[in-house]
Amino acid sequence: MFLVGILLGWPVGLFLGLFTTLPVGWIIGFIVRTLRIKKESGDAFYPDDLSDSDEDENEDEDFSDNSDSFGGGYICGGIQNLTYLLDGSNLLRQEEESHGISLDVICSITDYLKNIGANYYVLFDANAPHIVKEYNSADLARFYSLLKNDSSHFRLVPGGTIADIPLLEEARRNPNAIILTNDRYRDHFNEYPDVLNDSERRLQPMQFMMDGSIWFSRINLSIPLKRGSWNRFRKT
């Protein structure tokens, strides 16, 4: 455009320069803005820092479980013969307001169930590792250790999915299975009326007691809550 300015005079050259470069700038700006919006929407649940190369090597492993059965027993009897299905992501949040995201509730329950010889399975939503890392990174190693070293009991659903459906499917398949959760699964009532119409028996909500225990009132089950430090899991 410099040569055009010399040949045609600087006013014409300036005019042509402005009206040929502005559209190019608009196009480049539109492309950059589109890529930025796409990146931000993709980061809503999976932040970039979770995929950094210097993070725990466990994050590169696939702990998701695609099986359609937990292998629970069908034997009728007492609490030892029930199959306990733990809604891991729901139980992670039971102390969120007071102590933050924590595996203490889950591990207290599973330790107790293991000691009495009961069948139990813990199923987490696909984004559970991201939740643990964001709110309680100190507990991330324990979380991955459970998935890696006790995969017969601790499982992660495939990416982009939640644990509600496989939990309800197993409760439907196994008449002796109960779900330990404070979720009522109202969004799934039309698909699983046989399970949710019997929610007094099939869904077991928990509450914290003054003596430091976890109590499931519907089955009269009291479990000691174990923790290292109450302040360790407080959100900052």
N, C-alpha and C positions, 0 to 999 in steps of 0.2 A: 504494500500500500504506500510505502515511502516513494517508490518510483512513480506511482500514479499521481501522488501529490506534486511531484516535480513536473510531470508532463501536463497535468490538467489544472494545476494551481492548488495551493494548500486548502482553500475552502472546500473544493470538491473532494479532495483526498480525505479530509477530516470527516466529511459527511459519509463517504463510503466506508471508512474505517469503523465508525460508530455503529452503523446499521448492518455491518457484516459480522462484527464480533459480539454484539449483544445477544443475538439469538443463540450463538454457540455457548455463551455463558449461561443462558437460561437452561439449555439442554443439559449441560454438565451439572448445574445445580439440581435439576430435577432427578438426575440419576443418583447423585450423592444422597439426596433426601430420601429417595425410595429405598436405597440400600440401608440407610440408617434406621428407617421405620421397620424394615424387615428384621434387622438385627435386634432392635429393642423388643419387638413382639416375641421373638424367639427366646429372649432372655427372661421372660416373665417368670418361668419356673426353673430354668436351668441357666444360672448366671455363668458368664465366661470363666470366672475364676475357678469353677469346678472342674474345668478340663485342662488346667495348666499342667505342664509336663512335670513340674516339681512336686505335685501332689502325691499322696500315698498311692503306691503301686496297686493297691486293691481296687482303686477306682476304675482301673482298666479292665478288671475282670467282670464277667457277666454272671451275676448271682441270680438272675431272674429264673423263675420256674414256670415251665409251660405244661406241666402235667395236669391232668384233670381229676386227680384223686389224691387224698391225703393218706389213704391206707388205714383209716381208723377202724376200730373194731365195732361190732354190732351187739356186744354182750350186754344184757340188761343187768342192773345191779346198783351198788352204791356209787359214791363219788369216784372211787378208784376205777370203775368200769365205764365211766363216761368218757367221751372224746371231747377235749377242750380245744376250741378254736379261738385263738386270740387275735383280735383285730389290732395288729401291731401299731399302725399309724394312729389309731384312736387312743390307744393306751399311752402312746408316747406323749400325748398332749394333756394328760389328766392333771398334771401339776404345772401346766404352762403359766398360769397366772401367778402362782406363788413361788415356784422353783424353776420354771423353764422346762424346755424339752428334756426328757430324761428316760433312760432305759431301766431305771431302778424299779419301777412298778412291774414292768414286763419280766425282768430277771427274778424279782421276788416271787412272782407267781409261778414261773417255770421251774425255779429251784424247788418250790414246795411240791408242785405236781410231779416232778421227777422223783422226789424222795418218797412219795406215796405210790409210785409205780403207775401213774395214770398216763393215758395217751394224750398228747398235746401237740399243737402245731401253731406257730406264729406266722402270720402272713402280713407283709408290709406293702403299702402302695409303692409304685415305681419310683416316686420322688422322695422316698424316706431318707436315702443317703444325703440328699441335698438339704433336707430339713434338719437332720442331725448336724451336718457340717455348719450350717448357717447359725443355728441357735445353741449348739453345744459341741463345738469341734473337739473338745477334750474327750468326748465319749465316742468319737468316730472310730477309733481303733477297736473298741469293744464291739461296736456295731458290726464292723466287717469281720471280726473274729467269729461272731455268732453265725454269720452267713457262711463263712468259709469252713469253719471247723465243726459246726453242728447243723449242716444243711438238711438233715433229716427232720429237724424241728423248726428251723428258722428259714423262711423263704421270702423272696422278693418277686412280685408279679412283673410281667414283661413291661418294657418301657411304654409310657403313655397311658397306663391302665391303673385302676384302683383295686383294692383287695375285696371290696364288697361282694362282687359277683361270685368269685370262687368260694368265699366263705359261705354265702347263702346256698350255693350249689352243693357244697359238702354237707351243710345242715339238712338239705332236702334229701340227699342220698343216704345219710346216716341218721336214723331216728334217735340214736343215743348221743348225738353231737349237740353241744351247746356253744354259743358264741359269747365270749367274754368281751363286752363292749358297752360303751355308753351311747352308742349310735342306735337310733331306732329304725334306720333304713327306710324311712318313709318314701323316698324316691323309688324304691324297688318293690313297693307293696303289690302292685298289679302283676308283677312277674313272679313273686314268691308269696302268694297269699297263704299257701299251706304251711309255710314256716312262720310267717309274721303274724298270722292269726293265732298262733300258739306262742306268742312272744313271751308270755309269762314263764314259760318253761325253756324256750329255745334261746332267748336273749337274756344275758345275765349282766346287768349294770353293776358297777362297783362304787363304793364310797369310802372315804378315809375316816377312820375312827380316832378318837382322842388318845387312845392308848398306842397309837402309831402303827395300827394294822390296816389291812385292806379287807373290806367286808363285802361279800356277795350275799345279800340278804335273802334272795329267792331260793338259794340252795343252802343257806346257813353255813357259808364257808368263810372262815376268817384266816387271813394269811399275814404273817409279820412282814412289815415293810423294811427292807434292808437298804441302807445307803451309807456312803462313806462320809460325805459332808453335805449338809442341806444347802449351803451357800455355793457349792461347786456348780450347781446347775442353774443358778439364777441368771436370767437374761440381763445383759448390760445395755 
